[in-house]
Amino acid sequence: MKHLLIFAIAASLSFTASAAEKETSARAAEAISAKSATVDAKTHEGVWKPIAAVLGGAKLPPAAVKAITLKITGSNYVVTVEGEKEPDKGTCTIDTSTTPKRMTIKSTDGPNRGQTFLAIYEMKNADSLRVCYDLSGTDFPKEFKAPQGTHLYLVGYRRQKE
């Protein structure tokens, strides 16, 4: 939608603007696009609890799902699992220019230290986040599925009140 809006603005301006005005418009469109990505990134911030998860075709048991908490602050994340010694911490970079949108998750501390996970995500509303991770780190998933025999991990999250 934002790309369509930017295209529409750029197209309408190109018919009436001079070359200098076109350059100014392009800069404004880039600023709007950057601001939209920042706003999109901010919507992910908060505390999230999984409501359901599938790993390589196997549905995770409710007790395992309930034990997980994801907290996103800026470009940093922390995943805690009840009963584990230390949380997994790192950075999460989002790319809103693709469909579906993408995440690159890099673990810096904890049990996944040094690993990179590639994921796709979507937000159905402000309190609902769906993520499909490739735990092998080799490629971004193509769709929101985690079939048997894969290293794909599909999770539905709900935002929690802090």
Protein Blocks (a to p, Z undefined) as FASTA:
>chain_A
ZZmmmmmmmmmmmmmmcfklmmmmmmmmmmmmmmmmmmmmmmmgccdddfbdceehiacd
fklmmmpccddehjbccdddehiabdcdddddddfkbccdddddddfbdjkgoiacdddd
ddfblkbccddddfkomaccfbdcddehiacdcdddddddZZ
